[in-house]
Amino acid sequence: IYVGGPALFRSEFTEPGAQLARTTFHDDADFTAAHFGGNAEFTGVRFRGHATFAGVRFDGFALFDSRLSRADSRPRLMTLFRNGASFDVAQFHSTATFVAALFGQRATFIEAAFHETVNFVVAKFRTSASFVGVCVKGQAIFCSAEPKLVTRFGGPVDFSQSDMAQADFRGARFKNLVSFKDGHIRGR
């Protein structure tokens, strides 16, 4: 699917869910306060403008993955947030995955709530990322058992006031300041 101009999706996506895989948004895409009643698949989506998912509710799986090559673990089908993304105050009621997603500009997950697992394995954050006040009731995964599959943060990362039941950052690479001020991680 090709979307040439600004896109506004402030609506309800009911069962069986939303299938937007391989869509290219050439301008800003705004999903503010949308409700995804089923699974939402954004695998291989290219957001060339800013992507806004502020206040969105995901009841099913939220998939923002890139597909990795089996041969060398490089992304074959890239999920790209070229001009940044906002998931502020979003509610993820099932598993959320951002495996190998590329955030070209600032990514924010301020006060987002993940009720199950959230997976950022091999994600790349080229500039700053904010997870201020994020709540993860399941596991937050930022690592992989394979040394080549590394999550990278290029700019400052803020986990201040975050509350995570479990988080695993083994092998993650931070090239700048990381803050966990007043944050709580109860397990690994």
NUVEXZA-129780 format. One line per field, with one value per residue (C-alpha): residue number from 1; x negated, y negated, z negated. Coordinates in Angstrom, 2 decimals, padded with zeros to 5 digits, m for minus. Layout:
num	(NUM,...)
xx	(X,...)
yy	(Y,...)
zz	(Z,...)
END
This chain:
num	(1,2,3,4,5,6,7,8,9,10,11,12,13,14,15,16,17,18,19,20,21,22,23,24,25,26,27,28,29,30,31,32,33,34,35,36,37,38,39,40,41,42,43,44,45,46,47,48,49,50,51,52,53,54,55,56,57,58,59,60,61,62,63,64,65,66,67,68,69,70,71,72,73,74,75,76,77,78,79,80,81,82,83,84,85,86,87,88,89,90,91,92,93,94,95,96,97,98,99,100,101,102,103,104,105,106,107,108,109,110,111,112,113,114,115,116,117,118,119,120,121,122,123,124,125,126,127,128,129,130,131,132,133,134,135,136,137,138,139,140,141,142,143,144,145,146,147,148,149,150,151,152,153,154,155,156,157,158,159,160,161,162,163,164,165,166,167,168,169,170,171,172,173,174,175,176,177,178,179,180,181,182,183,184,185,186,187,188)
xx	(000.00,m001.25,m000.02,m001.28,m000.08,000.54,002.59,005.05,006.36,008.25,010.71,011.46,009.93,011.93,011.45,009.64,007.35,005.35,003.03,000.80,m002.36,m004.60,m002.76,m004.76,m003.62,m005.44,m004.23,m003.16,m000.93,001.33,003.04,003.69,006.26,007.02,008.23,006.97,009.43,007.48,003.89,002.14,m000.58,m002.97,m005.76,m007.98,m006.12,m008.04,m007.05,m008.93,m007.20,m006.58,m004.51,m002.15,m000.55,000.16,002.96,003.51,004.97,003.72,005.86,004.09,000.50,m001.23,m003.87,m006.32,m008.98,m011.47,m012.00,m015.52,m017.54,m018.25,m021.70,m023.19,m020.47,m020.24,m016.81,m015.28,m012.04,m012.76,m010.28,m011.42,m010.43,m012.55,m011.37,m010.65,m007.75,m005.57,m003.89,m003.20,m000.45,000.20,001.72,000.38,002.63,000.81,m002.75,m004.39,m007.40,m009.79,m012.36,m015.01,m012.93,m014.92,m014.10,m015.87,m014.83,m013.55,m011.38,m009.12,m007.20,m006.38,m003.98,m003.20,m001.88,m002.94,m000.72,m002.72,m006.13,m007.72,m010.60,m013.18,m015.82,m018.10,m016.17,m018.25,m017.59,m019.79,m019.04,m017.34,m014.72,m012.44,m010.78,m009.93,m007.21,m006.80,m005.17,m006.01,m004.03,m005.62,m009.21,m011.10,m013.63,m016.53,m018.96,m019.47,m021.34,m023.21,m026.12,m025.43,m021.83,m022.38,m019.98,m021.69,m020.96,m022.81,m021.57,m020.54,m018.04,m015.75,m014.08,m013.34,m010.36,m009.87,m008.44,m009.38,m008.57,m011.54,m014.06,m017.06,m019.64,m022.54,m024.58,m022.61,m024.87,m024.41,m026.59,m025.35,m023.83,m021.35,m019.11,m017.15,m016.46,m013.64,m013.03,m012.25,m013.25,m012.25,m013.84,m015.92)
yy	(000.00,m003.47,m006.57,m009.76,m012.58,m013.04,m010.16,m010.46,m007.21,m008.19,m005.35,m001.84,001.19,004.23,007.98,009.58,006.58,004.29,005.60,002.72,004.73,003.35,000.03,m003.12,m006.39,m009.19,m011.90,m012.02,m009.19,m009.99,m007.16,m009.26,m007.61,m004.85,m001.51,001.77,004.43,007.31,007.80,004.87,005.78,003.07,005.45,003.84,000.51,m002.59,m005.76,m008.49,m011.29,m011.32,m008.40,m009.24,m006.48,m008.65,m007.29,m004.27,m001.08,002.25,005.17,007.84,008.27,005.08,006.07,003.41,005.95,006.13,009.55,010.83,012.86,016.36,016.32,013.21,011.84,008.57,007.01,008.14,006.23,003.14,001.36,m002.25,m005.30,m007.80,m011.04,m009.70,m008.10,m008.82,m006.02,m008.25,m007.00,m004.05,m000.89,002.48,005.20,008.07,008.65,005.75,006.32,003.85,006.44,004.81,001.63,m001.47,m004.78,m007.49,m010.36,m010.73,m007.86,m008.40,m005.88,m008.32,m006.73,m003.88,m000.70,002.76,005.36,008.30,008.66,005.90,006.89,004.44,007.02,005.61,002.30,m000.75,m004.16,m006.59,m009.60,m010.02,m007.73,m008.42,m005.73,m008.13,m006.69,m003.55,m000.59,002.98,005.68,008.49,008.60,005.83,007.46,005.42,008.31,011.54,014.77,014.17,011.69,010.24,009.33,006.15,003.33,m000.02,m003.44,m006.26,m009.18,m009.82,m007.31,m008.13,m005.39,m007.79,m006.84,m003.64,m000.55,002.81,006.25,007.67,006.15,007.60,005.22,007.68,006.77,003.59,000.75,m002.74,m005.42,m008.26,m009.07,m006.58,m007.53,m005.22,m007.98,m006.90,m003.85,m000.34,002.95,005.89,008.78,009.80)
zz	(000.00,000.86,m001.01,000.62,m001.65,m005.36,m006.78,m009.66,m011.19,m014.35,m014.32,m015.48,m013.83,m014.94,m014.57,m012.89,m013.19,m010.96,m008.26,m007.16,m006.49,m003.73,m003.60,m002.81,m004.34,m002.49,m004.88,m008.52,m009.75,m012.71,m014.60,m017.74,m020.06,m017.53,m018.89,m017.44,m018.68,m017.13,m016.03,m014.35,m011.87,m010.71,m009.62,m007.01,m007.11,m006.11,m007.89,m006.00,m007.94,m011.69,m013.03,m015.90,m017.95,m021.03,m023.20,m020.95,m022.42,m021.05,m022.32,m020.23,m019.16,m017.94,m015.39,m014.18,m013.19,m010.41,m008.84,m009.35,m006.86,m008.13,m006.57,m008.21,m010.55,m008.59,m008.03,m004.72,m005.17,m007.27,m009.55,m009.39,m011.43,m009.44,m011.09,m014.54,m016.32,m019.33,m021.29,m024.30,m026.63,m024.28,m025.82,m024.63,m026.09,m024.36,m023.12,m021.28,m019.04,m017.45,m016.36,m014.12,m013.73,m012.81,m014.49,m012.45,m014.71,m018.29,m019.55,m022.56,m024.65,m027.49,m029.99,m027.60,m029.23,m028.08,m029.79,m028.40,m026.73,m024.66,m022.40,m021.00,m019.95,m017.23,m017.15,m016.28,m017.79,m015.83,m018.04,m021.42,m022.93,m025.87,m027.97,m030.84,m033.04,m030.93,m032.67,m031.61,m033.41,m031.40,m030.17,m028.34,m026.00,m024.61,m024.06,m022.18,m022.81,m019.54,m019.84,m016.36,m017.27,m019.26,m020.17,m019.59,m021.08,m019.31,m021.41,m025.01,m026.46,m029.36,m031.43,m034.34,m036.50,m034.52,m036.19,m034.68,m036.08,m034.12,m031.77,m029.97,m028.49,m028.15,m025.08,m024.31,m023.16,m024.49,m022.85,m025.03,m028.42,m029.90,m032.82,m035.10,m037.67,m040.02,m037.82,m039.07,m037.48,m039.65,m037.74,m034.80)
END
